[in-house]
Amino acid sequence: VFTNPKWDSIGFTTGLSSTMIQALQMVLTAVLVKNIKFGVLTLSMIVAIPSFSILLPFFIFLEYELVYLDIARKGLRISIMLLISGILAFAYHLMGFLVIKYTSAHYGSLIGNVKVIFLVVISILLFPSEEKFTPYNVTGMVVTLIGFTLYNVFKFQEQKANQIVDKMNKSLQFKEWDINNITQSDEEAYDHRN
């Protein structure tokens, strides 16, 4: 990979650090949602403040003039597009937090990988370019989808087995309780007769 003429160390470093930060965010989100019992909206507010503080300087120095010029040229249309994209981004983050809340950080990461595959396929289909699917790309996507499917199948089987074990344990506890009550009643009846 490193000897590839299209290798870009800045892009690689940025992608690697982005993946690591996303994994850390998912784990921290799982801890906050499950252990500390934060609500999804509260967590969104907590995450939004540092994100805004970190991204604002980059926006001001790198994109402010471009956005200002677009708003000046296109007026209301670009403002509505920015508003809609902001609402969609907020909804995306809420859905991500809900996935983590009701499943786990690990499952959220798996869904993120599948999402990347669909984004790559859709982008290549909608925006034709020189970049096409190579056998390595297709193999990687297929392996990822097979892994995701197998994980879900095994997780489903494990949940079914746990449900069966729980039912058996409850059934055994109920029978044990019945036996203890019958034994107690028999002893009381015996005591009353004597």
C-alpha positions as CSV (number, residue, x, y, z in Angstrom):
1,V,0.0,0.0,0.0
2,F,2.7,2.4,1.0
3,T,4.5,2.0,-2.4
4,N,1.2,2.8,-4.3
5,P,1.6,6.0,-6.4
6,K,-1.7,7.2,-5.1
7,W,-0.5,6.9,-1.5
8,D,-1.1,10.0,0.6
9,S,0.3,9.9,4.2
10,I,-1.9,12.8,5.3
11,G,-5.0,11.1,4.0
12,F,-4.0,7.8,5.6
13,T,-3.3,9.5,8.9
14,T,-6.5,11.5,8.8
15,G,-8.5,8.4,8.0
16,L,-6.9,6.3,10.7
17,S,-7.3,9.0,13.4
18,S,-10.9,9.5,12.3
19,T,-11.6,5.8,12.7
20,M,-10.0,5.7,16.1
21,I,-11.9,8.8,17.3
22,Q,-15.2,7.4,16.0
23,A,-14.5,4.1,17.9
24,L,-13.7,6.1,21.1
25,Q,-16.9,8.1,20.6
26,M,-19.0,5.0,20.3
27,V,-17.5,3.4,23.4
28,L,-18.0,6.6,25.4
29,T,-21.5,6.9,24.1
30,A,-22.3,3.4,25.2
31,V,-21.0,4.1,28.6
32,L,-22.9,7.3,29.0
33,V,-26.2,5.9,27.6
34,K,-26.2,2.6,29.4
35,N,-24.3,3.1,32.6
36,I,-24.9,6.7,33.5
37,K,-28.4,6.6,31.9
38,F,-28.2,9.8,29.9
39,G,-31.0,10.4,27.5
40,V,-30.2,10.6,23.8
41,L,-31.0,14.4,23.6
42,T,-28.9,15.1,26.7
43,L,-26.0,13.2,25.2
44,S,-26.5,15.1,21.9
45,M,-26.2,18.4,23.7
46,I,-23.1,17.2,25.6
47,V,-21.4,16.1,22.4
48,A,-22.5,19.2,20.4
49,I,-20.7,21.7,22.6
50,P,-17.2,20.4,22.2
51,S,-17.8,19.5,18.6
52,F,-18.9,23.1,17.9
53,S,-15.9,24.5,19.8
54,I,-13.5,22.4,17.8
55,L,-15.0,22.9,14.4
56,L,-15.8,26.7,14.6
57,P,-12.2,27.9,14.1
58,F,-11.8,25.5,11.1
59,F,-15.0,26.9,9.6
60,I,-14.0,30.5,10.2
61,F,-10.5,30.1,8.7
62,L,-11.2,27.6,5.9
63,E,-14.8,27.9,4.8
64,Y,-16.4,31.1,6.0
65,E,-15.7,33.1,2.8
66,L,-16.9,30.3,0.6
67,V,-20.2,29.9,2.5
68,Y,-20.6,33.7,2.7
69,L,-20.1,34.0,-1.1
70,D,-22.6,31.1,-1.8
71,I,-25.2,32.8,0.5
72,A,-24.6,36.1,-1.3
73,R,-25.0,34.5,-4.7
74,K,-27.7,32.0,-4.1
75,G,-29.5,33.6,-1.2
76,L,-32.4,31.8,0.3
77,R,-31.7,28.5,-1.6
78,I,-28.3,27.9,0.0
79,S,-29.7,28.9,3.4
80,I,-32.4,26.3,3.1
81,M,-29.9,23.7,1.9
82,L,-27.7,24.4,5.0
83,L,-30.7,24.1,7.3
84,I,-31.9,20.8,5.8
85,S,-28.4,19.3,5.9
86,G,-28.1,20.4,9.6
87,I,-31.4,18.8,10.4
88,L,-30.4,15.6,8.6
89,A,-27.0,15.5,10.4
90,F,-28.8,15.9,13.8
91,A,-31.2,13.1,12.9
92,Y,-28.2,10.9,11.9
93,H,-26.5,11.4,15.2
94,L,-29.7,10.8,17.1
95,M,-30.1,7.5,15.2
96,G,-26.5,6.6,15.9
97,F,-27.0,7.2,19.7
98,L,-30.2,5.2,19.6
99,V,-28.5,2.2,17.9
100,I,-25.8,2.3,20.5
101,K,-28.3,2.6,23.3
102,Y,-30.4,-0.4,22.2
103,T,-27.6,-2.6,21.0
104,S,-23.9,-1.9,21.7
105,A,-20.9,0.2,20.6
106,H,-19.6,-2.9,18.7
107,Y,-22.8,-3.3,16.7
108,G,-22.8,0.4,16.0
109,S,-19.3,0.1,14.5
110,L,-20.4,-2.9,12.4
111,I,-23.4,-0.9,11.0
112,G,-21.0,1.9,10.3
113,N,-18.8,-0.4,8.2
114,V,-21.8,-1.6,6.2
115,K,-22.9,2.0,5.8
116,V,-19.5,2.8,4.2
117,I,-19.9,0.0,1.7
118,F,-23.3,1.3,0.7
119,L,-22.0,4.9,0.4
120,V,-19.1,3.8,-1.8
121,V,-21.4,1.8,-4.1
122,I,-23.9,4.6,-4.3
123,S,-21.3,7.2,-4.9
124,I,-19.7,5.3,-7.7
125,L,-23.1,4.6,-9.3
126,L,-24.4,8.2,-9.0
127,F,-21.1,10.1,-9.6
128,P,-19.2,8.3,-12.4
129,S,-15.5,8.9,-12.3
130,E,-12.3,7.3,-13.3
131,E,-12.3,5.2,-10.1
132,K,-14.1,1.9,-10.7
133,F,-14.4,-1.2,-8.6
134,T,-11.4,-3.4,-8.5
135,P,-11.4,-7.1,-7.6
136,Y,-9.8,-6.1,-4.2
137,N,-12.6,-3.6,-3.6
138,V,-15.3,-6.1,-4.4
139,T,-13.6,-8.8,-2.3
140,G,-13.4,-6.4,0.7
141,M,-17.0,-5.4,0.4
142,V,-18.2,-9.0,0.1
143,V,-16.1,-10.2,3.1
144,T,-17.5,-7.3,5.2
145,L,-21.1,-8.1,4.3
146,I,-20.5,-11.8,4.9
147,G,-19.0,-11.0,8.3
148,F,-21.8,-8.6,9.2
149,T,-24.4,-11.3,8.2
150,L,-22.7,-14.1,10.1
151,Y,-22.3,-11.9,13.2
152,N,-26.1,-11.2,13.1
153,V,-26.9,-14.9,12.6
154,F,-24.7,-16.0,15.5
155,K,-26.0,-13.2,17.7
156,F,-29.6,-14.1,16.9
157,Q,-28.9,-17.8,17.7
158,E,-27.2,-16.8,21.0
159,Q,-30.2,-14.7,22.0
160,K,-32.6,-17.6,21.2
161,A,-30.5,-20.0,23.3
162,N,-30.4,-17.5,26.2
163,Q,-34.2,-17.2,26.0
164,I,-34.6,-21.0,26.1
165,V,-32.3,-21.2,29.1
166,D,-34.1,-18.4,30.9
167,K,-37.4,-20.1,30.3
168,M,-36.0,-23.4,31.6
169,N,-34.6,-21.6,34.7
170,K,-37.9,-19.9,35.4
171,S,-39.8,-23.2,35.0
172,L,-37.4,-25.0,37.4
173,Q,-37.6,-22.1,39.9
174,F,-41.4,-22.3,39.7
175,K,-41.4,-26.1,40.3
176,E,-39.0,-25.7,43.2
177,W,-41.3,-23.1,44.7
178,D,-44.3,-25.4,44.2
179,I,-42.5,-28.2,45.9
180,N,-41.4,-26.1,48.9
181,N,-45.0,-24.8,49.3
182,I,-46.5,-28.3,49.1
183,T,-43.9,-29.6,51.6
184,Q,-44.6,-26.7,53.9
185,S,-48.4,-27.2,53.7
186,D,-48.0,-30.9,54.3
187,E,-45.9,-30.2,57.4
188,E,-48.5,-27.7,58.7
189,A,-51.3,-30.2,58.1
190,Y,-49.3,-32.9,59.9
191,D,-48.7,-30.6,62.8
192,H,-52.4,-29.7,63.1
193,R,-53.4,-33.4,63.2
194,N,-51.0,-34.1,66.0
